[in-house]
Amino acid sequence: MTNDKGLQDARIKIGTKQTMRNVEQGQAEEVYIAQDAEQHLITKIVQLCEKHNVKVTYVETMKELGKACGIEVGSAMAVVLK
């Protein structure tokens, strides 16, 4: 990711449950998905984002996404809130 600092500064929620909940509630502006996350999770969140017209951005690895979010562990997905 090229904009690591920007994601840390944004209002975000990290993790699959948080991401899905915020997309369903219409609070999501953009979703970041790690390409090495479990495929069934990726498929589910992408369908949800399409349904709610939320932009999806892919990140190469969960470790990279976690670092961009300012955490020490990897993350399958994160959501930027409106």
N, C-alpha and C positions, 0 to 999 in steps of 0.2 A: 504494500500500500504506500502511496506517495504522500498521503495527507494524514499521517499518524497523529500529529498534534491537533488537527482540526476535529478528529473523532473523539479525542479525549476531552476537548473543550465543549463538544456538543452535549445536549441533554439526551443520554442514551440509557437503555436497559440492555443487560447482557444475559444471554441464555435463551434456550428454545422456548420454555414456557412463557417467559416474559415477552419475548418477541411475538409469539402467536397471540397472546392475550391482547397486546397493544394493537396489532393489526386488526384483529376482530372488533375491537372497540373503536376503530377509526382514529386512533391517536398516532399512527405511524406515518412518518414522512418518507423514510427510506430504510431498507433492510439490507444488512451485510451478511453474506453467507459464505462460510468456509467451504471450499471445493472438496476438502477431504473429510467433511462431515458425513454421517451415515446417509446413504442415498434416499431412504424413505423419509427422512426428516427434510432433506432438500426439496424433494418432490412436494411434500405437504405444504411447506411454507411458500414455495413458488406459486402453487395453485391459489393459496390464500391471498398472496400479494396481488396476483392477477385479478382476482375477484374484487378486491378493495382498491385497485388502481394505485398500488404502492410500488415505488421504484425499487428494483433489486440490484445490488452490486455484489459481485463475487470477489472473494479474497482467496489467495492460493491455499493457505493453510490455517488450521484452527489456532496454532501457535501465533502466527502473524496477526490474526484478528484479535486475539487476547492481548497481545502487546499494543496494538493500535488503540484498544479500549483502556489501556493503563492497568491491566491485571497481569499477574505472574503466570497464570495458567491459560491454556487454550480455550477457545469458545467456538461453538458451532455456528452461532449467529448472534447478531446484535441488531437493535432497532434504534433509529434516531427518531425522537418524538417531535411532534409539531410544536 
